[in-house]
Amino acid sequence: MVASEIRALFAVASRPEIVSLAGGMPSVSALPLDVVGEMLGELTARRGSEALQYGSAQGDPELRERICEVMALEGVRASADDVVVTVGSQQGLDLLARIFVDPGDVVVAEAPSYVGALGTFAAYQAEVAHVPLDDAGLIPAALRETLGRLRREGRRVKFLYTVPNFHNPAGVTLSAARRAEVLDICAAHDVLVVEDNPYGLLGFDEAPLRALRADDADRVIYLGSFSKTFAPGFRIGWVLAPHAVRAKLVLAAESAMLSHSNLSQFAVREYLATQPWKQQIKAFRELYRERRDTMLDSLADLMPEGCAWTRPAGGFYVWLTLPEGLDAKAMAPRAIAARVAYVPGTGFYADGTGHRHMRLSYCYPEPARIREGVRRLAAVVEQELSLQATFGSTTPTATHGVDTPAPNTL
């Protein structure tokens, strides 16, 4: 087990003088906190004896029914019996790795990939085989080549891990045309798909895309979370899995934590049953769209020539690529000194590459703070370019071809 580069930044980035473009913290201030507080008070008064008691490892049955209603917005038809409530979707990742991964097994994942998933896979001694992304998401031809190579080498691939919507950290979305192709490739190689979808309802310009799970209920295991669409403090996520996998998930959950917090489950259930949650998601989308636009406009106005970045259609993140020769990880202390924080790209690659990249989060700061943070960051990059002109490149040489992407890849 190794420390997360994002967690290591939080102690510094939380200082008030620093503009943090690092952590992906939702803007819970956009919630009607007085209404939520009143709801919680009534819940405790009316059902406190149940809410404060032990629950089941699979989760509250009525909450699981409500979760199926949420997933239906993405075309998923599901039975509450196949839903397992988890402590955020992160616990779902851990339970799946515990069930499927033996030391030396291979997990295929996008390059870059969610740092929390990479840490979990490493803890269970899996090898991660990265497949590159471009602006339309995971590249099917590269996935086909990777799975074919691993089969020829006699390696055991347990599943493909993917964040198809508004990717963390890259911000890109798997196109509709590619979704069917990815599923076909995985079916041909008899590989499960783990679809991690915390941002799927937070698209800015269109209705939610159809989930991978909606088109292959037998092969796709779906991870969801209320952390981005309600509040992360309740720590409620879920796994929707084929029935045989669901049974193993419940056993693993019992071993991990015996039972869930009934209070958190009842709170989310009450919210979904009594509050206009779809309208609240719309409010979140509008808020994050404004902040995304501020981020993109500020980058276009302020960043020096040679920088490039993705243009997310939803979610929380922009993925920025520095000019050739710069190293985002080496630059991070100097950025902190300039009172701006970001996450270096190396944390999102299992092999430690990604030195030219950084993740910028626009979900939490106010628009004026976002622009000020980009201004400070641009000044640091300009200083690095000046040092490079004097002393030469400081970026480590890539050894796996991941750090020097081909045209149109990340």
N, C-alpha and C positions, 0 to 999 in steps of 0.2 A: 504494500500500500504506500502511495506517495501523496504528498500534499497537492491540492488543487492550486494552480496558479491564480485562479480567480479568488479563491478564499484568502490566499496570502495577501492579495491586494486590498481586501476590505478594510483592514485595520487602518491603513494609510488613506485610502480613498474616502473614508467616511469623515475625515476632518473637514470642517466647514469651509476652509479656505480653498479646498481642492474641488474643481469641477470633475465629477466622476462620470466618465463615459464608459465605465468598466462593467459594473454589475447590472444584471438584467432584472432589476426589481420593478414589479408592477406599480402603477400609480394608484395605490389604494385610496388616496385622498379623493379620487373621482367617485368613490362610492358614497351613497347617502348614509354616512356613518351614524347619524341620529336614528334613522330607520332601522339599521342593522342592530344598533345597541338596544333599541326597544324590542326588536324581535328576539334577541338573545335573552333579555330579561323575562319576557313572557314565556319563552321556552323553558327556562329554568324553573319558573314559578309553577307552570302547568305540568311539566313532565320531568322535573328534576330527579325524581327517584329512578327513572329509566336512563336519563341522559348521563347521570353520574355513576352508572353501574357498568360492569363488564359487558362487552358485546361479543360478537362472533368474529372469527378470523376472515370469513368471506365478506362481511359487511352487512349493514342494515338492508333488509329486503326492499323496503320502500325507496330508499336512496338508490339502490341498483335499478329499480324501475325508472326512476327519474333520469338516471344516467343514460339509459337506453333512449329516452326522449331527446336528450342532448345529441347523442350520436346520430339520431335520425336526420338531423339537419345536414349531415354529410353523406346521406344515402345508406347508412348502416342499419340493417335490420338485425336485431339481436334479442336474445332472451336474457332476462335478468339473472337467470340461473348460471349463465356463463360469464358473468361479471364478477370480478374480485376487487373489492375496495383495497387501496394501498395507502401508505403514508407518503403522499405525493407520488408522482409517476416514477421518481427516483427509486423508491422501494420496489416498484414493479420491475425495473431493470435488474435490480439486485436479485430478486426472486427468480427471474427468468435465467440469469446467469448461473445461479445456484442449481437450478434444475437441469440445464442443458450442457453446461460447459465443464469439461474435464481438462486438466492441465495439458497444454499443447494443442487443444482444439483451435480452430480458426473462426473468428467472427469477421465478416466482411462489413465495412462501414465506409461512408463517404469521406473524402479528403477535401476539406477539414471535416471534423466531426465533433459532436457535443462532448465537452471535456468530462462531464459527469459520467457519461457512458464509458468513455475510454478508461477512466479510473476504476469503474466497476469491473470491466472486462479484464483489466490487468490484475485486479485483486484475486480473480479466479483463475489466473495464469493462462488466459487465452492469448493467442497471437491475433493481432488486428491486421487484416489486409485491406489497405485503402483503395478506393475507386474514386477517380476524380469527378468533380462537378464542373458544370459551366452555367451560363445564365439560365438554362432551362432545367437545371437540376442534375441528378445523377446521370452519367453518360452510359446508355445501355450497351454500346459496343465495348466499352471498357469493363463493364460488369461481366459481359459474356466472356471476354478474354481472361479476366481474373479467375472466374469460376472454372473455366476450362483448364487453365494452368494449374490451379490447385488440385483439380481432379487428376491430372496427369502426374502430379507429384505425389499422389496418394494421400493428400491431406484431408482431414475431416472438417468440413465446413458445417457449423451448427445453424447459423442464420445470417441473413442480411439485416443490419441495423440501419434504419433510414429515418430522417426527419424530412418528410416530403414537402411540408408547407412552411414557407417563411423560415427557412433553415437557420438553426443555431449552430455555428456562428455566421454562416455565409449570407443569410438573408434571401436566398434564391428559392424558387418553388419548382417542384417537379411538374413538367408540363403534362397536360391531359394525354397527349399523344404518347408520351414516354411511359405513362403509368401501366398501360396494358402490356407494353413491351417488357418492362421490368418484371412484371408478374409472370409473363410467359417464360422468360429466361430462368427465373427461380424455379418454376415448375419443371422445366426441362432438366435442371440439375438437382431436383428434389431438395430444395433449400427453403426453409421457413423464412418468413419476412416479419421483422419486428418494426411496426409502424409507430413511431413516437410522435404524437401530434398535439402538443400543448398549445399551439398557436393557430390551429386550423380555423377557428371562428373569428380571427382578428385580421381578416383581409380588408384592405382599404377600398377596393374598387369594384368588387363583384361578390356574388353569393358564394358561400363556402364550396370549395372543390370537393368532388366525390372522393371519399376515402379509399385507399387501397383495400381495406377490409371489406368495403361494400361490394367489391368485385371478386373476392376470393376469401370466403369465410373459413375454408379448410386450411389455408396455408398462412394467413396473415394473423398475427397477434397484435392487437391494438392497445396502445398506451395513451391514456388521457389524463387530464388534470384540471382542477378548478383554480389552480394558483394564478393563472393569467386572466381568467374570465370572471373570477369572484375575488378571492383573497388567498394569498399563500400561507397566511398564518394558521389556517385551519388544517393544512397538510392533508388534503383529500385528493387522491388520484385514483386511477383504476386501471385494470387490465381486462380486456375482452379477449378470451382465448377459446380455441376449440375445446370441446367438452373434456377430453382426456387430459389436456394440459391444465384446464381449470382445476381439476381434482388435485393435481400435484401442487399447483399454486397455493391452494388452501392449506395443504399440509406444510408447505414451506413457510407460509405466513404464520401459522400456529407456532412453529418452531422459533420464528424470528421475534414475534412480539405478543403471542398468545391471543390478544384481541385488540380491536381498534378503540379509539376514543369515541364513545357514543355521543358525547357532547358535540364534537366537531361534525360527526356524521349527521346528527339531528339538525344542527345549525344549517348545513348546506342543504339538507332535504327541505327544511322550512323555507329557506330562501327561494329554492326552485318552485315550491308549492304556492308561495304567497306573494312573491315580489315580481315585478316586471323585468325578469332577468335578460330577456332578449333585447329589451330597450337599453338596459345597462350595458350589454355587450356593444350595442350600436354606439353608445356614448364613449366607451373605451376606444372603439375603432376611430371615431372622429378625433379624440384626443391624441392618439398615437399617430394618426395620419398627419396632423399638424406638426407634431414633433419630428416625424420622418422628413417632412418637407423642409423644415428648418435645418435639419442635419444636411440634407442633400444640397440645399441652396448655399449653406455656409461652406461646405466642402468645395463646391464649384467656385465660390467667390474667393476663398482664402488659401486653399492648399496649393503648394508649388507644382510646377509642371513635372510630369513623370509619375504622379500619384494616380491611382485608379481605384474605383470602388463600385460595389454592387448597388442596385437600386431596388430595394425590397418593395413588394406589393402588399406587405402586411408584416405582422410580428414586431420584433424589438430591435433588430440588429442590421448594421452595415459592416461589410467586410472590406477593409482597405488594404491595398497593396502599395508598398513604398517603392520609390525608384530603385533601380538596380544598385546593389552595393550597400544599402542601408539595412540595419538590423533592429527590428522593433523591440526585441527583448533587451538588447544592450542599451537601447535608447530610453527604456522605461524609467530608470532612476532620474534621468535628466528631465523627463516629462513631469515626474512628481515634483522635482525642484521648481518647475515652471507652473506648478499647481494645476495639473491636468492628469487624469488617469485613464488608461485603456487596458485591454487585455492583449498581451503579445500572442501572435499566432501559434507559437510553438506548443502551447498547451492543448491545441486542437488536433495535433498529429501524434499518433502513437510512436513514431520514430523520432520525434523531437525536431522535425524540420518545420518549415513555415516561418522562417526568420524575417521574411520581408512583409509579413502580414500582421494585421491587428484587427480585433473586434471592437467596434464602437457601438455603444448602446444609447438609444435615444428615448427609451421608455420612461425614465424616471425624472431627469432634469426638466425644468421649465424651458420654453423656447429660448429665452434670453440667455440662460445658462448654457444651453447647447451651443449657441453661436459663440459665446465667450470661450467655451472649452475648445471649440474648433480653432478659434483665433490663437489660443495659447499653443495648441498642438501644431498648427501650421508654422508658428515661429520656431518650435523645437525642430521640426523637419527641415526647415530652411537652414538652421544652424548645423544640423547633421550634414546636409549637402555641402555646406561651406567647409566643414572638417574633412569630408570625403575628398573634396577638390584639393585639399592640402596634403592629406595623409593616405588617401586611397580607401578601398572598400574594407568594411569590417564584417560583412556578411559571411558566415561559414559556407563552405561549398556543399551543395546538396549531393547526397549519395544515392538517393532513391528516385530521383526525377520528380519529386513532389514539390520541391521548393522552387523550381523553375518551370512553371506551367507552360504548356503549349498555348498558342493563341486560342482565345475564347474559352479557356478553362481557368479555374480559380487556383 
